[in-house]
Amino acid sequence: MRGMIVAAQPEAAEAGADILRRGGNAVDAAIACAFSQGVVDPQMCGIGGFGAMQISMPKRGVHTVLEFLALAPFAANAEMWADRFVGQTRDGFVFLLSDHANELGHLAAGTPGNVKGYTEALARFGTMELKDVMAPAIRQARAGFMVRPYVHYYWTIDQRGAGQINTEDKLRHSETGRAIYFRPDGTLKRPGDIVANPDLARTLERIAAAGPEIFYTGEIADEIAADMAAHGGLITRRDLAEYRVREKAPVWGSYRGLGIAGNPPAAGGVSLIELLHILQEFELGSLAHNSAEHLTILAEAMKWMTIDRDAHIGDPDFVDVPVEMLLSQAHAAAHAAKIKAGVKARVPRSELAKDPPDTTVTCVMDEQGNAVTITHTLGQPSGGITSGLGFMYNGSMSGFDPRPGRAGSIAPGKARGSAMAPTIVFKDDKPMLAIGAPGGTFIVPALAQALSNVIDFGMSMAEAVAAPRIVCLSDTIDVSNRVERRVTDTLQAQGYAVARSYQSFAFGAPHGVKIEGDGWTGGADPQRDGMAIGV
């Protein structure tokens, strides 16, 4: 076998697998898949979005993190929405404004980083030409993709109860959106319908021919800046021209003797490692999986992680993030001691939790021992599309805290704190597992449970990502509908508030590849329609 790729969209996984078959390495395959994902899942990610990736290439001595998060435009400031703040969703993913200015339209967009991130990774660590890895995405944009169950589910979620704008309204927001996402009678396209996007195909062709410069300093940059100015957006030519990918060293932790490498702040690797360090203080493998005792430990550990995340995690260029303290086993042990003593952490939030469905992932391992994991997103879609360009802008500004003086407050050129946590697990200094998940603030809990499922409970990769999960980012434990009712009855008898999801596969969507003998095994969470392909 040449390698294995797992992604949340079958069409994108196929694009990456074909690159492996043609002799490309894990980076080539991952970038082909990433461009494709922006075509076949255009509200999850795309060239108007942002992301982060981790790359390990042991034979080349490479282990690095590329961070290409969306940045608040230079014209943004901490006070711009302070008088319109009305609340925060219970998962902590979205800050709510009275007029939804941070959710809908051009003003909701931060400076996008995906084009810069994808192309820098390919140029430095790939083996193929940009036009070759982009070719599948261009073909897919022109021919169209078939609306899959999860795509349609996301389009039709009713978010009004949480105070948010519905995705369907965002799809209607632009002329392009109305033309490509709706039937001639004005109704939203349904599963099995085809969405073709010739404008996006032409934009991708222009990037493939000219490179990322056309997007950041060339003709496309001019078109973006002009459209932003015409529609009240803040992104200017300066924002685009000065955008840079930030390369960082991974942050490290350990779990049961394995090395855990994660993405540093403003991404979510520190939070994931902290959560695993807390769980490491308990002999989880000796417990019945998803028993009341198991879920109590998970829930309390998640709450302590959330308290620390809300207090400390932000863009380290703007706030002091105490990484060493958060990653220390002593800090984790102190939290674990409170759990063992029966202390219940408090994380009060007022709104109902919704599984943040935005974002997607791809993970690849190849025969050279390389491992790549990418998490990328629109944050949430803004609905804004520049006529003729075909791609939707991110809505990352909704992730900034509109209240001044906080770790997540708005500042010019600042990256919003992100839960993205593309992670590589090492054994004997070699990658043995690459994993990532979409799901906003649910990413870290989902990944921690998937990793524990493999390491503590001996599950296969496919079993680990599909097992029932919980999240507890507030004073309520949210559970998948496949968590047994006798277990939740016990939790409620212990004084916990429990909310049961109607979904069988809820709370993030882990996807991973793991070395198994001389080959690999993969798992795609069934929530997202994806698949693993070995080549």
Secondary structure, 3 states (H helix, E strand, C coil): CCEEEEECCHHHHHHHHHHHHCCCCHHHHHHHHHHHHHHHCCCCCCCCCEEEEEEEEHHHCEEEEEEECCECCCCCCCCCCHHHEEEECCCCCCEEECCCCCCCCHHHCCECCHHHHHHHHHHHHCCCCHHHHHHHHHHHHHHCEECCHHHHHHHHCCCHHHCCCCHHHHHCCCHHHHHHHECCCCCECCCCCEECCHHHHHHHHHHHHHCCHHHHCCHHHHHHHHHHHHCCCCCCHHHHHCCCCEEECCEEEEECCEEEEECCCCCCHHHHHHHHHHHCCCCHHHCCCCCHHHHHHHHHHHHHHHHHHHHHCCCCCCCCCCHHHHHCHHHHHHHHHHHHCCCCCCCCCCCCCCCCCCCEEEEEEECCCCEEEEEEECCCEEEEECCCCCCEEECHHHHCECCCCCCCECCCCCECCCCCCCEEEEECCEEEEEEECCCHHHHHHHHHHHHHHHHCCCCCHHHHHHCCCEECCCCEEEECCCCCHHHHHHHHHCCCEEEECCCCCCCCCCEEEEEECCEEEEEECHHHCCEEEEC
